[in-house]
Amino acid sequence: MYNKLKKNSILTYSNNKTKTTWNIINTSNIKPNTQNITSVNINGNLSFNGQIIAEIFNKYFLSVAQNMHVNYHNANAPSNHENPISYPSRAFNQPFPTINLKCVSSKEIEDTSLKTKNSHGYDGISTKILKSSIHYISSPLTYICNRMLSSGIFPTRLKFFEVKPIFKRGDKNDTSNYRPVSVLTSFSRIFEKVICIRLDHHINNNHIPINEQFGFRHESTDIGPYKLTKNILTALNNKLLVGGIFCDLHKAFDCVNHDILPSKMEFYGISGKANNLIKSYLQDRYQRVLVDLDSNKYYSKWESVTDGVPLESLLGPLLFFYILMTYQT
């Protein structure tokens, strides 16, 4: 009873009730042990070898998009060889302006908002260390960022990231019951933030997204449910029938095609060096899986990533947003 009153009091006096509600929910839920991997099933046999487990997880995560592609065709799904931008070309009559990749200033680098965490990517540098030293390294970072924008090339070493398997539900020995969580380098987040700001500025200034698009935007997520509820209640009050179609985009981020995405972004004005930069960001990415077993860390080999965008990155959700815009009318 006391805990309930305490939570009600916290929620009542909160300035951001949505965030506070989710904080209460997250602290109330008992989270599964994300590192409790002891074995995996390999062709009917259990393996307890940490190195083998890491390699199996890496192989599985990298094969998700390809397996879904094969299953789609094996299901006799209708073939569609239409040009990826044929639909938006019909939906929009006029071409969009070309994006302007504005140069970066040292102040922009220093003001980059990063969460202070001790976790780090393969380079061992956390955002906590980066933030504490940002005023001393902002000048070289500014130079490198501007070189990235002018050349259309994303730094190679920032395209390496680690993946941790997080258990969801079901049999813990089945790799399909785990989801990959990407751990990128802290420096990568600064470079991605620079790109995100310019992409955001371009799509918002040119009014590219439709009003019904609420996901992956800066507006409050409360607006979408509010408008949906309002429209439903209005229809019911007018004695109209209400229907809905709900689509589950399974493994959506994992299946983003690295060839199709840049061509769709080019239609929206992300062309020239900007389009080359997106291609560079997507291509030649490498991942390895980290598994904790019996207090020991095991790493898989570095393997090339041919599909998808990291959900945990700053740029990944925004790139997926451009995929969604293709299907707007």
Phi, psi and chi 1 to 4 in degrees:
 res  aa     phi    psi   chi1   chi2   chi3   chi4
   1 MET       -  -42.0 -175.3   65.5  178.9      -
   2 TYR   -62.8  -44.1  170.3   76.4      -      -
   3 ASN   -62.0  -38.2  -72.7  -26.2      -      -
   4 LYS   -64.8  -43.9 -176.0  176.6 -179.6 -179.1
   5 LEU   -65.2  -38.5  -67.5  173.8      -      -
   6 LYS   -63.4  -44.1 -177.9  179.8  178.6 -179.3
   7 LYS   -66.7  -38.2  -68.4  173.9 -177.8  176.9
   8 ASN   -63.2  -39.0  -73.9  -21.9      -      -
   9 SER   -66.3  -43.2  176.2      -      -      -
  10 ILE   -61.7  -42.6  -65.7  173.7      -      -
  11 LEU   -68.3  -37.7 -171.3   59.3      -      -
  12 THR   -63.2  -41.0  -59.6      -      -      -
  13 TYR   -97.0   10.8  -65.7  101.6      -      -
  14 SER   -81.1  141.3  171.6      -      -      -
  15 ASN   -81.7  -22.5  -66.7  -34.2      -      -
  16 ASN  -126.8   88.3 -171.3  -25.6      -      -
  17 LYS   -67.2  -32.4  -71.3 -177.3  169.2   49.6
  18 THR   -64.4  -48.2  -59.0      -      -      -
  19 LYS   -64.1  -41.8 -177.5  177.5 -179.8 -179.8
  20 THR   -64.0  -39.8  -57.0      -      -      -
  21 THR   -59.8  -46.0  -60.2      -      -      -
  22 TRP   -68.3  -33.4  -81.1  111.6      -      -
  23 ASN   -63.3  -40.3  -74.1  -21.9      -      -
  24 ILE   -66.0  -42.4  -66.8  173.7      -      -
  25 ILE   -63.1  -44.9  -67.0  172.8      -      -
  26 ASN   -66.0  -36.3  -70.2  -28.8      -      -
  27 THR   -76.2  -22.6   54.2      -      -      -
  28 SER   -82.1  -31.0  -60.5      -      -      -
  29 ASN   -75.9  142.8  -70.2  -22.6      -      -
  30 ILE   -88.4  109.4  -59.8  176.0      -      -
  31 LYS   -77.8  142.2  -62.9 -177.1  178.4 -179.8
  32 PRO   -67.6  154.6   25.3  -34.0      -      -
  33 ASN   -72.4  105.9 -173.3   -8.5      -      -
  34 THR   -71.6  -18.2   57.8      -      -      -
  35 GLN  -105.6   10.1  -58.9  -59.9  -30.5      -
  36 ASN   -85.5   59.1 -168.2   22.9      -      -
  37 ILE  -103.0  115.8  -58.9  175.0      -      -
  38 THR  -111.9  -26.0   56.8      -      -      -
  39 SER  -164.4  161.7   60.1      -      -      -
  40 VAL  -135.7  153.5  -65.1      -      -      -
  41 ASN   -87.7  121.5 -170.0  -39.8      -      -
  42 ILE  -121.5  103.0  -53.6  174.7      -      -
  43 ASN    53.5   41.9  -61.7  -35.9      -      -
  44 GLY    90.1   -5.5      -      -      -      -
  45 ASN  -116.8  138.7  -62.4  -45.1      -      -
  46 LEU   -83.9  133.9  -69.0 -178.7      -      -
  47 SER  -113.0  132.7  173.8      -      -      -
  48 PHE  -110.8    8.4  -60.8   88.4      -      -
  49 ASN   -83.4  117.8 -175.2  -58.7      -      -
  50 GLY   -58.7  -40.3      -      -      -      -
  51 GLN   -66.1  -42.8 -172.3   62.0   46.7      -
  52 ILE   -65.3  -40.8  -66.5  177.3      -      -
  53 ILE   -60.1  -44.0  -68.4  174.6      -      -
  54 ALA   -61.7  -42.6      -      -      -      -
  55 GLU   -66.3  -38.7  -63.2  -68.9   -8.8      -
  56 ILE   -65.4  -43.8  -69.6  -62.8      -      -
  57 PHE   -62.8  -42.2  -91.2  110.9      -      -
  58 ASN   -63.4  -43.2 -157.6   25.8      -      -
  59 LYS   -62.0  -41.1 -178.6  179.7  179.0 -179.4
  60 TYR   -66.8  -48.6  168.1   71.5      -      -
  61 PHE   -61.4  -35.9  -69.7  144.8      -      -
  62 LEU   -74.9  -20.0  -69.6  170.3      -      -
  63 SER   -96.1   -3.3   65.8      -      -      -
  64 VAL   -57.3  -51.9  167.8      -      -      -
  65 ALA   -64.4  -43.2      -      -      -      -
  66 GLN   -65.2  -40.3 -173.4   60.9   34.7      -
  67 ASN   -64.9  -39.3  -71.2  -19.9      -      -
  68 MET   -66.4  -35.8  -68.1 -170.7   68.6      -
  69 HIS   -64.9  -43.4  179.5   73.4      -      -
  70 VAL   -65.6  -44.1  171.5      -      -      -
  71 ASN   -63.0  -35.2  -67.3  -23.8      -      -
  72 TYR   -62.3  -44.6  175.9   81.6      -      -
  73 HIS   -74.6  -32.4  -73.7  -77.8      -      -
  74 ASN   -69.1  -21.7  -70.7  -17.6      -      -
  75 ALA   -83.0    9.6      -      -      -      -
  76 ASN    58.7   36.6  -63.8  -40.0      -      -
  77 ALA   -68.8  148.9      -      -      -      -
  78 PRO   -61.4  133.1   22.1  -34.1      -      -
  79 SER   -79.0  139.0  178.1      -      -      -
  80 ASN  -134.9  104.3 -175.9    3.0      -      -
  81 HIS  -100.9   21.9  -60.0  -72.4      -      -
  82 GLU   -67.4  146.4 -168.1  175.5   33.3      -
  83 ASN   -56.9  135.3 -172.0  -59.2      -      -
  84 PRO   -56.2  -27.2  -23.9   32.5      -      -
  85 ILE  -105.4   11.8   63.3  170.6      -      -
  86 SER   -66.1  -37.9   60.2      -      -      -
  87 TYR   -67.4  -52.0  176.3   79.4      -      -
  88 PRO   -63.6  -27.0   18.3  -30.7      -      -
  89 SER   -64.9  -33.6  -62.2      -      -      -
  90 ARG   -78.8  -30.5  -65.8 -167.3  -60.0  -92.5
  91 ALA   -78.3  -31.3      -      -      -      -
  92 PHE  -117.4  126.5  -60.9   97.1      -      -
  93 ASN   -80.4  -37.1  -62.9  -35.8      -      -
  94 GLN  -106.8  144.3  -62.1  179.9  -12.7      -
  95 PRO   -69.0  153.8   25.2  -33.7      -      -
  96 PHE   -88.2  151.3  -68.5   96.9      -      -
  97 PRO   -61.6  156.1  -18.9   30.5      -      -
  98 THR   -78.9  138.4  -57.9      -      -      -
  99 ILE   -65.8  148.2 -171.5  173.3      -      -
 100 ASN  -111.1  112.8  175.9   28.4      -      -
 101 LEU   -85.4   88.0  -67.3 -179.8      -      -
 102 LYS   -65.1  141.0 -177.7 -178.4  176.4 -178.0
 103 CYS   -62.7  156.0  -69.8      -      -      -
 104 VAL   -94.9  143.2 -175.2      -      -      -
 105 SER  -106.6  160.1   65.7      -      -      -
 106 SER   -61.7  -34.3  -65.0      -      -      -
 107 LYS   -64.0  -39.7 -174.1  177.7 -173.9  -54.3
 108 GLU   -62.7  -40.4 -179.5 -179.6  -12.9      -
 109 ILE   -64.3  -44.7  -63.5  -63.4      -      -
 110 GLU   -67.7  -29.1  -66.3  174.2    4.0      -
 111 ASP   -89.7    1.2  -68.6  -16.4      -      -
 112 THR   -60.0  125.7  -59.9      -      -      -
 113 SER   -82.7  118.2  176.9      -      -      -
 114 LEU  -131.7  138.1  -65.8  173.6      -      -
 115 LYS   -70.7  134.5  -67.4 -178.1  178.7  179.8
 116 THR   -78.7  107.0  -55.7      -      -      -
 117 LYS  -133.8  153.9  -67.5 -176.2  177.6 -179.3
 118 ASN   -88.7  -15.4  -71.4  -41.5      -      -
 119 SER   -67.3  154.2   58.7      -      -      -
 120 HIS  -150.1  164.8   53.7   78.3      -      -
 121 GLY   -84.7 -162.0      -      -      -      -
 122 TYR   -64.9  -19.6   78.1   94.1      -      -
 123 ASP   -82.2   -9.7   59.3   -7.1      -      -
 124 GLY    80.4    5.8      -      -      -      -
 125 ILE  -102.2  116.8  -58.8  175.0      -      -
 126 SER   -85.6  164.4   65.5      -      -      -
 127 THR   -66.1  -26.9   54.3      -      -      -
 128 LYS   -63.3  -45.0 -175.8  176.7 -178.4  179.7
 129 ILE   -67.0  -41.4  -65.2  175.6      -      -
 130 LEU   -63.1  -43.9 -174.6   57.5      -      -
 131 LYS   -66.7  -36.4  -71.1 -173.7   70.0  172.7
 132 SER   -72.1  -19.5   62.7      -      -      -
 133 SER  -114.4    6.8   59.1      -      -      -
 134 ILE   -60.6  -34.7 -167.9   65.5      -      -
 135 HIS   -69.8  -21.2  -65.3  -72.1      -      -
 136 TYR   -90.1  -20.8  -57.4   98.4      -      -
 137 ILE  -118.1    6.4   60.9  175.1      -      -
 138 SER   -64.4  -33.3   61.1      -      -      -
 139 SER   -64.6  -52.7 -178.5      -      -      -
 140 PRO   -64.8  -33.5   18.8  -30.9      -      -
 141 LEU   -65.6  -38.7  -77.8  178.8      -      -
 142 THR   -62.4  -43.0  -58.7      -      -      -
 143 TYR   -62.0  -45.6  172.1   77.9      -      -
 144 ILE   -66.5  -40.8  -61.5  172.8      -      -
 145 CYS   -61.8  -43.2  -81.0      -      -      -
 146 ASN   -67.4  -34.0  -77.3  -35.8      -      -
 147 ARG   -64.8  -38.4  -72.8  -81.3  -66.3  176.9
 148 MET   -62.0  -45.8  172.6 -171.0   70.8      -
 149 LEU   -68.2  -37.7  -64.1  175.4      -      -
 150 SER   -78.3  -28.0   62.6      -      -      -
 151 SER   -96.1  -21.7   64.9      -      -      -
 152 GLY    74.1   28.8      -      -      -      -
 153 ILE  -125.6  123.4  -60.7  175.1      -      -
 154 PHE   -84.2  136.2 -166.1   82.7      -      -
 155 PRO   -53.9  128.9  -26.9   35.1      -      -
 156 THR   -60.1  -46.3  -58.5      -      -      -
 157 ARG   -69.5  -13.3  -61.0  -53.5  -61.0  178.2
 158 LEU   -88.4    1.0  -59.6 -173.9      -      -
 159 LYS  -100.1   10.9  -66.1 -167.7  -77.5 -174.0
 160 PHE  -101.4  132.8  -73.2   70.3      -      -
 161 PHE  -148.0  157.3   59.4   96.3      -      -
 162 GLU  -100.1  154.3  -68.4 -179.3  -12.7      -
 163 VAL  -126.6  131.9  174.7      -      -      -
 164 LYS  -111.6  127.3  -65.7 -177.0  178.5 -179.7
 165 PRO   -73.7  126.3  -11.2   26.9      -      -
 166 ILE  -113.2  121.6  -56.2  -61.3      -      -
 167 PHE   -68.2  135.9  178.6   67.9      -      -
 168 LYS  -102.0  -69.8  -62.7 -177.2  -64.6 -176.8
 169 ARG  -165.8  166.9   65.3 -176.4   69.5   84.7
 170 GLY    90.5 -149.9      -      -      -      -
 171 ASP   -74.5  121.1 -176.6    1.8      -      -
 172 LYS   -71.1  -12.5  -73.7 -168.1  174.8 -176.9
 173 ASN   -89.3   -3.7  -65.5  -41.8      -      -
 174 ASP   -99.8  118.6 -172.0  -11.3      -      -
 175 THR   -62.6  -25.7   53.7      -      -      -
 176 SER   -71.2  -11.3   63.9      -      -      -
 177 ASN   -92.4   13.2  -69.4  -31.7      -      -
 178 TYR  -119.9  146.4  -68.9   78.3      -      -
 179 ARG  -112.3  145.8   65.3 -179.6  179.1   89.7
 180 PRO   -84.3  133.9   29.5  -32.1      -      -
 181 VAL  -115.0  117.0  171.2      -      -      -
 182 SER   -83.6  135.2  -57.6      -      -      -
 183 VAL  -115.8  104.3 -176.9      -      -      -
 184 LEU   -92.2  166.6  -69.5   79.1      -      -
 185 THR   -71.6  151.9   65.1      -      -      -
 186 SER   -65.0  -37.6  -58.7      -      -      -
 187 PHE   -63.2  -35.2  -74.2  104.2      -      -
 188 SER   -59.6  -35.8  174.2      -      -      -
 189 ARG   -65.8  -34.3  -66.1 -170.5  174.5  -83.4
 190 ILE   -67.4  -45.6  -70.5 -177.0      -      -
 191 PHE   -66.2  -39.0  -74.8   74.5      -      -
 192 GLU   -67.1  -37.6  -70.7 -174.5   30.6      -
 193 LYS   -61.7  -39.7 -174.6   69.1  173.1 -179.7
 194 VAL   -60.6  -43.9  167.0      -      -      -
 195 ILE   -68.0  -43.2  -59.1  173.7      -      -
 196 CYS   -58.8  -43.0  -78.1      -      -      -
 197 ILE   -59.6  -41.1  -69.9  173.3      -      -
 198 ARG   -74.8  -36.0  -77.7  143.0 -174.4   81.1
 199 LEU   -68.2  -42.0  -69.3  178.2      -      -
 200 ASP   -60.7  -45.9  -92.1  -23.7      -      -
 201 HIS   -59.8  -39.9 -175.1  -89.8      -      -
 202 HIS   -67.2  -49.2  175.5   73.7      -      -
 203 ILE   -72.1  -31.7   61.8  176.1      -      -
 204 ASN   -78.7  -39.9  -68.8  -36.8      -      -
 205 ASN   -68.7  -27.5  -82.2   15.4      -      -
 206 ASN  -100.0    8.2  -67.3  -67.5      -      -
 207 HIS    52.0   46.9  -51.0  -70.8      -      -
 208 ILE   -75.9  -46.8  -63.1  177.5      -      -
 209 PRO   -70.2  146.6  -14.4   29.0      -      -
 210 ILE   -78.9  161.9   60.9  173.9      -      -
 211 ASN   -66.0  -23.8  -65.7  -30.3      -      -
 212 GLU   -81.4   -1.5  -70.5   75.7   17.7      -
 213 GLN   -91.1  114.6  173.4   64.3   44.7      -
 214 PHE  -112.3  -28.6  -60.8  100.2      -      -
 215 GLY   -71.4  145.6      -      -      -      -
 216 PHE    61.0   34.2  -49.0  110.6      -      -
 217 ARG  -126.4  169.4  -60.8 -175.4   69.1  178.1
 218 HIS   -79.7  -17.0  -68.9  -58.5      -      -
 219 GLU   -66.3  158.1  -71.4   83.2   -3.6      -
 220 SER   -61.9  139.8  171.4      -      -      -
 221 THR   -71.3   -7.9   52.7      -      -      -
 222 ASP   -70.6  -25.2  -66.0  -20.8      -      -
 223 ILE   -65.6  -41.9  -61.6  176.0      -      -
 224 GLY   -59.3  -57.0      -      -      -      -
 225 PRO   -59.2  -35.8  -24.2   33.3      -      -
 226 TYR   -62.6  -49.4  166.4   74.9      -      -
 227 LYS   -66.0  -38.1  -73.1 -169.9  174.5 -178.8
 228 LEU   -63.1  -47.3  175.9   61.8      -      -
 229 THR   -62.6  -41.2  -56.1      -      -      -
 230 LYS   -62.4  -44.6  179.6 -178.2  177.5 -178.1
 231 ASN   -64.9  -38.8  -69.9  -22.1      -      -
 232 ILE   -66.1  -47.1  -68.6  174.7      -      -
 233 LEU   -64.5  -37.6  -66.7  176.1      -      -
 234 THR   -63.3  -42.9  -59.6      -      -      -
 235 ALA   -65.2  -42.2      -      -      -      -
 236 LEU   -66.0  -38.4  -67.2  175.6      -      -
 237 ASN   -64.5  -28.0  -72.1  -24.3      -      -
 238 ASN   -91.3   13.0  -67.2  -31.7      -      -
 239 LYS    58.6   40.2  -58.0 -173.1 -177.2  -56.2
 240 LEU  -103.7  154.9  -61.5  174.2      -      -
 241 LEU   -80.7  141.7  -66.9  175.5      -      -
 242 VAL  -119.3  128.2  177.6      -      -      -
 243 GLY  -131.1  157.7      -      -      -      -
 244 GLY  -143.6  147.8      -      -      -      -
 245 ILE  -118.8  122.0  -61.1  176.0      -      -
 246 PHE  -116.6  125.9  -60.0   89.5      -      -
 247 CYS  -114.2  131.2  -60.0      -      -      -
 248 ASP   -99.5  107.5  179.8   11.4      -      -
 249 LEU   -82.4   83.4  -58.5  179.5      -      -
 250 HIS   -66.2  128.6 -174.7   59.3      -      -
 251 LYS    54.8   37.1  -56.4  -69.8 -174.9 -177.4
 252 ALA   -60.5  -47.5      -      -      -      -
 253 PHE   -67.5  -33.5  -80.7   74.8      -      -
 254 ASP   -70.1  -22.4  -63.0  -33.1      -      -
 255 CYS  -104.9   10.0  -63.9      -      -      -
 256 VAL   -64.0  124.4  171.7      -      -      -
 257 ASN   -80.3  128.3 -173.4  -74.8      -      -
 258 HIS   -73.7  -14.3  -71.2 -178.1      -      -
 259 ASP   -95.1  -37.9  -64.8  -39.4      -      -
 260 ILE   -74.6  -40.3  -65.7  177.4      -      -
 261 LEU   -56.3  -50.2  175.3   59.8      -      -
 262 PRO   -60.9  -34.3  -24.4   35.2      -      -
 263 SER   -68.1  -34.6   66.1      -      -      -
 264 LYS   -72.0  -37.8  -68.0 -177.0  175.9 -179.6
 265 MET   -68.8  -32.9  -64.9 -175.6   69.8      -
 266 GLU   -62.1  -34.6 -173.0  170.1   19.6      -
 267 PHE   -61.3  -34.0  174.0   82.0      -      -
 268 TYR   -89.0   14.0  -67.1  106.9      -      -
 269 GLY    97.4    1.7      -      -      -      -
 270 ILE   -87.1   79.0  -44.5  -60.7      -      -
 271 SER  -122.2  179.1   56.5      -      -      -
 272 GLY    62.5 -134.7      -      -      -      -
 273 LYS   -61.8  -33.4  -67.8  -69.6  178.5   63.7
 274 ALA   -64.1  -42.2      -      -      -      -
 275 ASN   -69.0  -37.7 -162.7  -91.2      -      -
 276 ASN   -63.3  -34.7  -69.7  -22.4      -      -
 277 LEU   -66.4  -41.0  179.8   56.0      -      -
 278 ILE   -64.8  -42.5  -62.3  -58.7      -      -
 279 LYS   -61.0  -43.5  -69.4  177.9 -178.8  177.0
 280 SER   -63.5  -38.1  176.2      -      -      -
 281 TYR   -64.3  -38.3  174.8   81.4      -      -
 282 LEU   -79.6  -36.2  -65.4  172.3      -      -
 283 GLN   -82.7  154.4  -64.9  169.0   -6.5      -
 284 ASP    56.2   39.6  -60.2  -39.7      -      -
 285 ARG   -91.5  146.0  -61.5 -173.5   66.8   83.9
 286 TYR  -132.7  143.8  -69.9   86.6      -      -
 287 GLN  -134.8  155.8   72.9  172.9   42.6      -
 288 ARG  -138.8  151.4   69.7  178.6 -179.1 -175.4
 289 VAL   -97.9  136.5  166.3      -      -      -
 290 LEU  -108.7  125.7  166.1   61.4      -      -
 291 VAL  -124.9  130.5  170.8      -      -      -
 292 ASP   -95.9  120.3  -75.3  -22.3      -      -
 293 LEU  -138.4  119.2 -177.2   62.6      -      -
 294 ASP    54.8   44.5  -62.4  -31.0      -      -
 295 SER    67.5   12.2  -60.3      -      -      -
 296 ASN  -113.9  146.4  -65.6  -43.9      -      -
 297 LYS  -100.1  132.8  -64.3 -178.3 -178.9  -63.8
 298 TYR  -123.9  132.7  -64.3   91.5      -      -
 299 TYR  -115.6  137.3  -62.7   90.3      -      -
 300 SER   -78.9  175.0   70.1      -      -      -
 301 LYS   -73.1  155.6  -63.1  177.2 -178.0  178.0
 302 TRP   -70.1  129.1  -70.9  105.1      -      -
 303 GLU  -128.6  148.8  -63.0  -72.4   -8.3      -
 304 SER   -73.3  137.9  175.9      -      -      -
 305 VAL  -101.2  118.4 -179.8      -      -      -
 306 THR  -104.3  -11.3   57.8      -      -      -
 307 ASP  -141.2  159.0  -63.5  -82.6      -      -
 308 GLY    87.5  166.3      -      -      -      -
 309 VAL  -130.9  143.6  -69.4      -      -      -
 310 PRO   -67.6  123.8  -14.5   28.3      -      -
 311 LEU   -64.4  -33.2  174.4   60.2      -      -
 312 GLU   -81.2   -6.9  -67.3   74.6   23.0      -
 313 SER   -79.6  167.6   66.9      -      -      -
 314 LEU   -79.1  -34.8  -63.3  176.9      -      -
 315 LEU   -85.3  -28.7 -167.0   51.5      -      -
 316 GLY   -55.1  -52.7      -      -      -      -
 317 PRO   -60.9  -35.4  -25.9   35.1      -      -
 318 LEU   -69.5  -37.6 -175.3   56.9      -      -
 319 LEU   -65.2  -38.8  -65.4  179.2      -      -
 320 PHE   -65.4  -31.7 -177.5   70.0      -      -
 321 PHE   -59.2  -37.5  175.2   66.2      -      -
 322 TYR   -67.3  -30.7  -85.8   88.0      -      -
 323 ILE   -65.3  -43.6  -68.3  -72.0      -      -
 324 LEU   -63.9  -36.8  -67.5 -179.4      -      -
 325 MET   -63.0  -23.5  -72.8 -162.0  -60.8      -
 326 THR   -62.4  -29.1  -56.0      -      -      -
 327 TYR  -100.3   13.7  -55.2  102.6      -      -
 328 GLN   -88.3  156.0  -62.3  173.5   -1.5      -
 329 THR  -119.5      -   55.6      -      -      -
